[in-house]
Amino acid sequence: MKNKIKAALEPIHAEEHLKANTRQYVFDRMAEKKEKRKLLRRWSMLAAAACFVCAFLAGGYYLYFTPTAFISVDVNPSLEIEVNRFDRVIEVKGYNRDGRELAESLDIRHLNYQEALDRILEDESIKACLKEEEELSLTLAGENERQCAEIRRDMESCASEHENVYCHSGSVKQREHAHAAGVSFGKYQAFLALNELDPSVTLEEVRAMTMREIRDRIRALSENQGGQNPDYQEESYGHGNGKGCGHHRH
């Protein structure tokens, strides 16, 4: 009799055991899914943060390496420096053989443009040109009026402290035309002024001339024609002691 009862109860105990195992399995599976959801959310947040950092870095890189102003430096070497919105030099390019050699020798990238101009004007090759009474032209172009006005004031201050240094303003469109012709926009502006007085003058002829030679011809032609060329006036020039470009902002 006892054996019969025991045999009858065994399936019930087996069923309870099965139920317990099933419940545990279900709980384990739910815990796994919950943990996976947590990990998924965590990875999603990390991915979003990574995307944000990448976007921020890309945006910062774009802002820093986008030029907003351009300064053409022309004497015999012709070169241009590109300045970003933070007043830092981000590129230096030469537009003739002497200009390319000078651009390669200068270590002015990422400097404030004032310090960069100071280093250019203190370079031995530039000082040698100025000692021989050559004339140096600083020409500014840009679309940010506030920044350009500030740079222009600093350029004039710089010019006032050096012999035979002149300041001019150009345009971004003029710069594009100059580069299409393969010259700096400072020299291109001088060519336009000379060409207006003497249409027979070609860009190839001007390309080989120093700024002193170009300006001497402009002066002579202006005097012969009874006035000064309005597009290339001697806006600012220096007769100072050559002490540099003043205080630098870093």
DRENDREN-730384 format. One record per atom (N, C-alpha, C): residue in three letters; x, y, z. Coordinates in steps of 0.2 Angstrom, whole numbers, padded with zeros to 4 digits, always signed. Atoms other than C-alpha are relative to their C-alpha. Layout:
residues N
ALAXYZ;...
end
This chain:
residues 250
MET+0004-0006+0000;MET+0000+0000+0000;MET+0004+0006+0000;LYS-0005-0006-0001;LYS+0014+0012+0005;LYS+0003+0001-0007;ASN-0004+0000+0006;ASN+0023+0008-0011;ASN-0005+0004-0006;LYS+0005-0002+0005;LYS+0007+0012-0021;LYS-0001+0008+0001;ILE+0001-0007-0002;ILE+0005+0029-0012;ILE+0006+0004-0003;LYS-0006-0003+0002;LYS+0023+0033-0015;LYS+0001+0001-0008;ALA+0000+0000+0007;ALA+0022+0029-0033;ALA-0005+0006-0003;ALA+0005-0005+0002;ALA+0007+0040-0035;ALA+0002+0007+0001;LEU-0002-0006-0001;LEU+0015+0055-0027;LEU+0006+0003-0003;GLU-0006-0002+0003;GLU+0031+0055-0036;GLU-0001+0004-0006;PRO+0001-0005+0005;PRO+0024+0063-0052;PRO-0001+0007+0002;ILE+0001-0006-0003;ILE+0018+0077-0041;ILE+0006+0004+0002;HIS-0007-0003-0002;HIS+0035+0080-0034;HIS+0004+0002-0006;ALA-0004-0001+0006;ALA+0043+0079-0051;ALA-0003+0006-0004;GLU+0003-0006+0004;GLU+0030+0092-0058;GLU+0002+0006+0004;GLU-0002-0006-0004;GLU+0034+0104-0043;GLU+0008+0002-0002;HIS-0007-0001+0002;HIS+0053+0102-0047;HIS+0001+0003-0007;LEU+0000-0002+0006;LEU+0050+0105-0065;LEU-0003+0008+0000;LYS+0002-0007+0000;LYS+0040+0121-0061;LYS+0005+0005+0003;ALA-0006-0004-0003;ALA+0054+0127-0050;ALA+0005+0002-0005;ASN-0006-0001+0005;ASN+0067+0124-0063;ASN-0003+0005-0006;THR+0003-0005+0005;THR+0055+0133-0076;THR+0000+0007+0002;ARG+0000-0007-0003;ARG+0053+0148-0065;ARG+0007+0003+0000;GLN-0007-0002-0001;GLN+0072+0149-0062;GLN+0002+0002-0007;TYR-0002-0001+0007;TYR+0075+0148-0081;TYR-0003+0007-0003;VAL+0003-0006+0003;VAL+0062+0162-0085;VAL+0003+0006+0004;PHE-0004-0006-0004;PHE+0070+0173-0071;PHE+0007+0002-0003;ASP-0007-0001+0003;ASP+0087+0170-0078;ASP+0000+0003-0007;ARG+0000-0003+0006;ARG+0082+0174-0095;ARG-0002+0008+0000;MET+0002-0007-0001;MET+0073+0190-0090;MET+0006+0004+0003;ALA-0006-0003-0003;ALA+0089+0195-0080;ALA+0005+0002-0006;GLU-0004+0000+0006;GLU+0099+0192-0096;GLU-0002+0006-0004;LYS+0002-0005+0004;LYS+0088+0203-0106;LYS+0000+0007+0003;LYS-0001-0007-0003;LYS+0088+0217-0094;LYS+0007+0002+0000;GLU-0007-0002+0000;GLU+0107+0217-0093;GLU+0002+0002-0007;LYS-0002-0002+0007;LYS+0108+0217-0112;LYS-0003+0006-0002;ARG+0003-0007+0002;ARG+0096+0232-0113;ARG+0004+0005+0004;LYS-0004-0005-0003;LYS+0107+0241-0100;LYS+0006+0001-0004;LEU-0006-0001+0004;LEU+0122+0237-0110;LEU-0001+0003-0007;LEU+0001-0003+0006;LEU+0114+0242-0126;LEU-0001+0008+0001;ARG+0001-0007-0002;ARG+0108+0259-0118;ARG+0007+0003+0001;ARG-0006-0003-0001;ARG+0126+0261-0112;ARG+0004+0001-0006;TRP-0004-0001+0007;TRP+0134+0258-0129;TRP-0003+0005-0004;SER+0003-0005+0004;SER+0121+0269-0137;SER+0002+0007+0003;MET-0003-0006-0003;MET+0126+0283-0125;MET+0007+0001-0002;LEU-0007-0001+0002;LEU+0144+0280-0128;LEU+0001+0002-0007;ALA+0000-0001+0007;ALA+0141+0280-0147;ALA-0002+0007-0001;ALA+0003-0007+0001;ALA+0131+0296-0146;ALA+0006+0005+0003;ALA-0005-0004-0003;ALA+0145+0304-0135;ALA+0006+0001-0005;ALA-0005+0000+0005;ALA+0158+0299-0147;ALA-0001+0004-0006;CYS+0002-0004+0006;CYS+0149+0306-0162;CYS+0000+0007+0002;PHE+0000-0007-0002;PHE+0147+0322-0152;PHE+0007+0003+0000;VAL-0007-0002-0001;VAL+0165+0323-0148;VAL+0003+0001-0007;CYS-0003+0000+0007;CYS+0170+0319-0167;CYS-0003+0006-0003;ALA+0003-0006+0004;ALA+0157+0333-0173;ALA+0004+0006+0003;PHE-0003-0006-0003;PHE+0165+0345-0160;PHE+0007+0001-0003;LEU-0006+0000+0002;LEU+0182+0341-0165;LEU+0001+0002-0008;ALA+0000-0002+0008;ALA+0178+0342-0184;ALA-0002+0007-0001;GLY+0002-0007+0000;GLY+0169+0358-0181;GLY+0006+0005+0002;GLY-0006-0004-0002;GLY+0184+0365-0171;GLY+0005+0001-0005;TYR-0005+0001+0005;TYR+0196+0359-0184;TYR-0002+0005-0006;TYR+0003-0004+0006;TYR+0185+0368-0198;TYR+0001+0007+0002;LEU+0000-0007-0002;LEU+0184+0384-0188;LEU+0007+0003+0000;TYR-0007-0002+0000;TYR+0203+0385-0185;TYR+0003+0000-0006;PHE-0004+0000+0006;PHE+0209+0380-0202;PHE-0004+0004-0006;THR+0003-0003+0006;THR+0197+0391-0212;THR+0002+0008+0001;PRO-0003-0007+0000;PRO+0205+0408-0217;PRO-0005+0005+0000;THR+0004-0006+0000;THR+0196+0424-0214;THR+0003+0006-0002;ALA-0004-0005+0002;ALA+0209+0436-0219;ALA+0006-0002-0003;PHE-0006+0002+0004;PHE+0224+0437-0231;PHE+0004+0006+0000;ILE-0004-0006+0001;ILE+0239+0448-0231;ILE+0006-0002-0005;SER-0005+0001+0005;SER+0250+0449-0246;SER+0006+0004+0002;VAL-0006-0004-0001;VAL+0268+0454-0243;VAL+0005+0000-0006;ASP-0003-0001+0006;ASP+0277+0460-0258;ASP+0006+0005+0000;VAL-0006-0004+0001;VAL+0295+0467-0261;VAL+0003-0002-0006;ASN-0002+0004+0005;ASN+0304+0456-0272;ASN-0002-0007+0001;PRO+0004+0006-0002;PRO+0299+0440-0263;PRO-0007+0002+0000;SER+0008-0001+0000;SER+0280+0439-0265;SER-0003-0006+0004;LEU+0003+0005-0004;LEU+0271+0429-0252;LEU-0007+0002+0003;GLU+0006-0002-0004;GLU+0254+0428-0243;GLU+0000-0004+0006;ILE+0002+0004-0006;ILE+0249+0423-0226;ILE-0008+0000+0001;GLU+0007+0001-0001;GLU+0232+0416-0222;GLU-0001+0000+0008;VAL+0002-0001-0007;VAL+0224+0421-0205;VAL-0007-0002+0001;ASN+0007+0002-0002;ASN+0210+0413-0196;ASN-0004+0005+0004;ARG+0004-0004-0004;ARG+0196+0420-0186;ARG+0003+0001+0007;PHE-0003-0001-0007;PHE+0207+0418-0170;PHE+0007+0004-0001;ASP-0006-0005+0001;ASP+0221+0430-0178;ASP+0006-0004-0001;ARG-0006+0004+0001;ARG+0232+0415-0181;ARG+0002-0002-0007;VAL-0003+0002+0007;VAL+0243+0411-0196;VAL-0001-0007-0001;ILE+0001+0007+0002;ILE+0237+0395-0204;ILE+0003-0002-0006;GLU-0003+0002+0007;GLU+0246+0395-0221;GLU+0005+0006-0002;VAL-0005-0005+0003;VAL+0261+0404-0229;VAL+0002-0003-0007;LYS-0002+0002+0007;LYS+0263+0403-0248;LYS+0004+0005-0004;GLY-0004-0004+0004;GLY+0276+0410-0259;GLY-0003+0000-0008;TYR+0003-0001+0007;TYR+0271+0417-0277;TYR+0005+0002-0005;ASN-0005+0000+0005;ASN+0288+0418-0285;ASN+0006-0004+0004;ARG-0006+0004-0003;ARG+0305+0409-0282;ARG+0002+0003+0007;ASP-0002-0003-0006;ASP+0311+0421-0269;ASP-0005-0001+0006;GLY+0005+0000-0005;GLY+0294+0421-0260;GLY-0001-0007+0002;ARG+0001+0007-0002;ARG+0293+0402-0260;ARG+0006-0002+0005;GLU-0006+0001-0005;GLU+0311+0401-0252;GLU-0001+0003+0006;LEU+0001-0004-0007;LEU+0306+0414-0239;LEU-0006-0004+0004;ALA+0005+0003-0004;ALA+0290+0405-0235;ALA+0002-0007+0003;GLU-0003+0007-0002;GLU+0299+0388-0233;GLU+0005+0001+0006;SER-0005-0001-0006;SER+0312+0396-0221;SER-0004+0003+0006;LEU+0003-0003-0006;LEU+0299+0405-0210;LEU-0003-0005+0004;ASP+0004+0004-0004;ASP+0292+0397-0195;ASP-0005+0004+0004;ILE+0005-0004-0003;ILE+0277+0407-0192;ILE-0007-0002+0000;ARG+0007+0003-0001;ARG+0262+0395-0193;ARG-0002+0000+0007;HIS+0003+0001-0007;HIS+0250+0396-0178;HIS+0002+0006+0004;LEU-0002-0006-0004;LEU+0258+0413-0173;LEU-0006+0005-0001;ASN+0005-0006+0001;ASN+0247+0429-0170;ASN+0003+0003-0007;TYR-0002-0003+0006;TYR+0248+0438-0187;TYR+0005+0006+0001;GLN-0005-0006-0001;GLN+0257+0453-0179;GLN+0007-0003+0001;GLU-0006+0003-0001;GLU+0271+0442-0173;GLU+0003-0003-0006;ALA-0002+0002+0006;ALA+0271+0434-0190;ALA+0003+0005-0005;LEU-0002-0006+0004;LEU+0273+0451-0199;LEU+0007+0002+0003;ASP-0007-0003-0003;ASP+0287+0456-0187;ASP+0005-0005-0002;ARG-0006+0005+0002;ARG+0297+0440-0191;ARG+0001+0001-0007;ILE-0001-0001+0008;ILE+0294+0443-0210;ILE+0005+0006-0001;LEU-0003-0007+0001;LEU+0300+0461-0209;LEU+0007+0000+0003;GLU-0007+0000-0003;GLU+0315+0456-0198;GLU+0004-0006-0003;ASP-0004+0005+0004;ASP+0320+0442-0210;ASP+0006+0003-0003;GLU-0006-0003+0003;GLU+0338+0445-0217;GLU-0001+0002-0007;SER+0001-0001+0007;SER+0332+0444-0235;SER-0004+0006-0001;ILE+0005-0006+0000;ILE+0318+0457-0232;ILE+0004+0006+0002;LYS-0004-0005-0002;LYS+0330+0468-0222;LYS+0005+0003-0005;ALA-0005-0001+0005;ALA+0343+0467-0236;ALA-0004+0004-0006;CYS+0004-0004+0006;CYS+0329+0473-0249;CYS-0001+0007+0002;LEU+0002-0006-0002;LEU+0324+0487-0238;LEU+0006+0005+0001;LYS-0006-0004-0001;LYS+0342+0493-0235;LYS+0002+0002-0007;GLU-0002-0002+0007;GLU+0344+0494-0254;GLU-0006+0004-0003;GLU+0005-0005+0002;GLU+0329+0506-0254;GLU-0006-0003-0004;GLU+0006+0003+0003;GLU+0317+0493-0261;GLU-0006+0002+0004;GLU+0006-0002-0004;GLU+0299+0496-0256;GLU-0005-0007+0001;LEU+0004+0006-0002;LEU+0288+0483-0247;LEU-0008+0002+0001;SER+0007-0001+0000;SER+0269+0482-0249;SER-0004-0005+0004;LEU+0004+0004-0004;LEU+0257+0475-0236;LEU-0007+0001-0003;THR+0007-0001+0002;THR+0240+0472-0244;THR-0005-0005+0003;LEU+0005+0003-0004;LEU+0225+0466-0234;LEU-0007-0002-0004;ALA+0007+0002+0003;ALA+0209+0456-0240;ALA-0003-0004+0005;GLY+0004+0004-0004;GLY+0195+0448-0231;GLY-0007+0002+0000;GLU+0008-0002+0000;GLU+0176+0448-0228;GLU-0002+0001+0007;ASN+0003-0002-0007;ASN+0175+0450-0209;ASN+0003+0007+0001;GLU-0002-0007+0000;GLU+0175+0469-0208;GLU+0003+0002+0007;ARG-0002-0002-0007;ARG+0178+0470-0189;ARG+0008-0003+0000;GLN-0007+0003+0000;GLN+0194+0458-0191;GLN+0004+0004-0004;CYS-0004-0003+0005;CYS+0200+0467-0206;CYS+0002+0007+0002;ALA-0002-0006-0003;ALA+0199+0484-0198;ALA+0005+0000+0005;GLU-0005+0001-0005;GLU+0209+0478-0183;GLU+0007-0002-0003;ILE-0006+0002+0003;ILE+0222+0470-0194;ILE+0003+0006-0004;ARG-0002-0006+0004;ARG+0223+0486-0205;ARG+0003+0005+0005;ARG-0004-0004-0005;ARG+0227+0496-0189;ARG+0006-0002+0002;ASP-0006+0003-0002;ASP+0240+0484-0184;ASP+0005+0000-0006;MET-0005+0000+0006;MET+0248+0484-0202;MET+0002+0007+0000;GLU-0003-0007+0001;GLU+0249+0503-0202;GLU+0004+0002+0006;SER-0005-0001-0005;SER+0257+0503-0185;SER+0006-0003-0001;CYS-0006+0004+0002;CYS+0269+0490-0191;CYS+0004+0004-0005;ALA-0004-0003+0006;ALA+0273+0500-0207;ALA+0003+0007+0003;SER-0003-0006-0002;SER+0276+0516-0197;SER+0006-0001+0004;GLU-0006+0001-0004;GLU+0290+0508-0188;GLU+0006-0003-0005;HIS-0005+0003+0005;HIS+0299+0502-0204;HIS+0001+0005-0006;GLU-0001-0004+0006;GLU+0307+0511-0219;GLU-0003-0003-0006;ASN+0003+0002+0007;ASN+0298+0510-0236;ASN-0005-0006+0001;VAL+0005+0005+0000;VAL+0284+0499-0230;VAL-0007+0004-0001;TYR+0007-0003+0001;TYR+0266+0503-0237;TYR-0005-0005+0001;CYS+0006+0004-0002;CYS+0249+0497-0233;CYS-0005+0001-0005;HIS+0005-0001+0004;HIS+0235+0494-0245;HIS-0006-0005+0002;SER+0005+0005-0001;SER+0218+0485-0245;SER-0003-0002-0007;GLY+0002+0003+0006;GLY+0212+0473-0258;GLY-0007-0003+0001;SER+0006+0003-0001;SER+0197+0462-0260;SER+0001-0008-0002;VAL-0001+0007+0001;VAL+0194+0443-0260;VAL-0001-0002-0007;LYS+0001+0002+0007;LYS+0188+0443-0278;LYS+0006+0002-0004;GLN-0007-0002+0003;GLN+0204+0452-0283;GLN+0005-0005+0001;ARG-0005+0005-0002;ARG+0214+0439-0274;ARG-0001-0006-0004;GLU+0001+0006+0004;GLU+0205+0425-0284;GLU+0003+0001-0007;HIS-0002-0002+0006;HIS+0209+0434-0300;HIS+0008-0001+0000;ALA-0007+0000+0000;ALA+0227+0436-0295;ALA+0003-0007+0000;HIS-0002+0007-0001;HIS+0229+0417-0290;HIS-0001-0003-0007;ALA+0002+0003+0007;ALA+0221+0412-0307;ALA+0006+0002-0005;ALA-0005-0003+0004;ALA+0235+0423-0315;ALA+0007-0003+0003;GLY-0006+0002-0003;GLY+0248+0415-0303;GLY+0005+0005+0003;VAL-0003-0005-0004;VAL+0253+0430-0293;VAL-0003+0002+0006;SER+0004-0002-0006;SER+0250+0437-0276;SER-0005+0005-0001;PHE+0005-0005+0002;PHE+0235+0448-0275;PHE+0003+0007+0002;GLY-0004-0007-0001;GLY+0247+0463-0268;GLY+0003+0002-0007;LYS-0004-0002+0006;LYS+0257+0462-0284;LYS-0005+0001-0006;TYR+0005-0001+0005;TYR+0241+0460-0295;TYR-0003+0007+0001;GLN+0003-0006-0001;GLN+0233+0475-0287;GLN+0005+0006-0003;ALA-0004-0005+0003;ALA+0249+0485-0292;ALA+0000+0000-0007;PHE+0001+0001+0007;PHE+0248+0478-0309;PHE-0006+0004-0003;LEU+0006-0003+0002;LEU+0230+0484-0311;LEU+0001+0008+0000;ALA-0001-0008+0000;ALA+0235+0502-0306;ALA+0005+0002-0005;LEU-0005-0002+0006;LEU+0250+0502-0318;LEU-0003-0001-0007;ASN+0003+0001+0007;ASN+0240+0495-0332;ASN-0006+0005-0001;GLU+0005-0005+0002;GLU+0226+0508-0330;GLU+0004+0006-0002;LEU-0003-0006+0003;LEU+0239+0521-0333;LEU+0004-0001-0006;ASP-0003+0002+0006;ASP+0248+0512-0346;ASP-0002-0007-0002;PRO+0003+0007+0002;PRO+0237+0498-0355;PRO+0005-0005-0003;SER-0004+0004+0003;SER+0252+0492-0364;SER+0004-0005+0005;VAL-0004+0004-0005;VAL+0260+0485-0348;VAL-0004-0007+0001;THR+0003+0006-0001;THR+0257+0466-0346;THR+0002-0003+0006;LEU-0001+0003-0007;LEU+0256+0455-0331;LEU+0007-0004+0000;GLU-0006+0003+0000;GLU+0271+0445-0337;GLU+0006+0005+0001;GLU-0005-0005-0001;GLU+0281+0461-0337;GLU+0001+0002+0007;VAL+0001-0002-0007;VAL+0275+0466-0320;VAL+0003-0006+0005;ARG-0001+0006-0004;ARG+0278+0448-0313;ARG+0008+0000+0002;ALA-0007+0000-0001;ALA+0297+0451-0315;ALA+0003+0006+0003;MET-0002-0006-0003;MET+0297+0468-0307;MET+0000+0000+0007;THR+0000-0001-0008;THR+0301+0473-0289;THR-0006+0005+0001;MET+0006-0005-0002;MET+0287+0483-0280;MET+0003+0007-0001;ARG-0003-0006+0001;ARG+0299+0498-0281;ARG+0000+0002-0007;GLU+0000-0001+0008;GLU+0300+0497-0300;GLU-0007+0002-0002;ILE+0007-0001+0002;ILE+0281+0496-0301;ILE-0002+0007+0003;ARG+0002-0006-0003;ARG+0278+0510-0289;ARG+0003+0006-0004;ASP-0003-0005+0004;ASP+0291+0521-0298;ASP-0003+0002-0006;ARG+0004-0001+0007;ARG+0282+0519-0315;ARG-0007+0003+0002;ILE+0007-0003-0001;ILE+0265+0522-0307;ILE+0001+0008+0002;ARG-0001-0007-0002;ARG+0272+0538-0299;ARG+0002+0005-0006;ALA-0002-0004+0006;ALA+0280+0544-0315;ALA-0006+0001-0005;LEU+0005+0000+0005;LEU+0265+0540-0326;LEU-0006+0005+0003;SER+0005-0005-0003;SER+0253+0549-0313;SER+0002+0007-0001;GLU-0002-0007+0000;GLU+0264+0564-0313;GLU-0001+0003-0007;ASN+0001-0001+0007;ASN+0264+0564-0332;ASN-0007+0002-0002;GLN+0007+0000+0002;GLN+0245+0562-0333;GLN-0004+0005+0005;GLY+0003-0005-0004;GLY+0242+0576-0320;GLY-0003-0002+0007;GLY+0003+0002-0007;GLY+0238+0566-0304;GLY+0002-0007+0002;GLN-0002+0006-0002;GLN+0239+0551-0294;GLN-0005-0005-0001;ASN+0005+0006+0001;ASN+0231+0534-0298;ASN-0004-0001+0006;PRO+0004+0001-0005;PRO+0216+0533-0287;PRO-0001-0007+0003;ASP+0001+0007-0002;ASP+0216+0514-0286;ASP+0007-0002+0004;TYR-0006+0003-0003;TYR+0234+0513-0279;TYR+0004+0006+0004;GLN-0003-0006-0004;GLN+0237+0528-0267;GLN+0005-0003+0005;GLU-0005+0002-0006;GLU+0252+0528-0255;GLU-0004+0001+0006;GLU+0004-0001-0006;GLU+0240+0525-0241;GLU+0003+0000+0006;SER-0003+0000-0007;SER+0252+0522-0227;SER+0008-0002-0002;TYR-0007+0002+0001;TYR+0271+0521-0226;TYR+0004+0001+0006;GLY-0004-0001-0006;GLY+0285+0520-0214;GLY+0006+0003+0000;HIS-0007-0004-0001;HIS+0300+0531-0209;HIS+0002-0001+0007;GLY-0001+0000-0007;GLY+0302+0524-0192;GLY+0007-0003+0002;ASN-0006+0002-0002;ASN+0316+0516-0182;ASN+0001-0007-0001;GLY-0001+0007+0001;GLY+0313+0498-0187;GLY+0000-0004+0006;LYS+0000+0004-0007;LYS+0309+0492-0169;LYS-0005-0006+0000;GLY+0004+0006+0001;GLY+0296+0480-0175;GLY-0008+0002+0000;CYS+0007-0002+0002;CYS+0277+0479-0176;CYS-0004+0001+0007;GLY+0004-0002-0006;GLY+0272+0484-0158;GLY-0001-0006+0004;HIS+0002+0006-0005;HIS+0263+0473-0145;HIS-0003-0005-0003;HIS+0003+0006+0002;HIS+0258+0456-0149;HIS-0005-0003+0004;ARG+0005+0003-0004;ARG+0242+0448-0144;ARG+0001-0007-0001;HIS+0000+0007+0001;HIS+0243+0430-0141;HIS-0006-0004+0003;
end
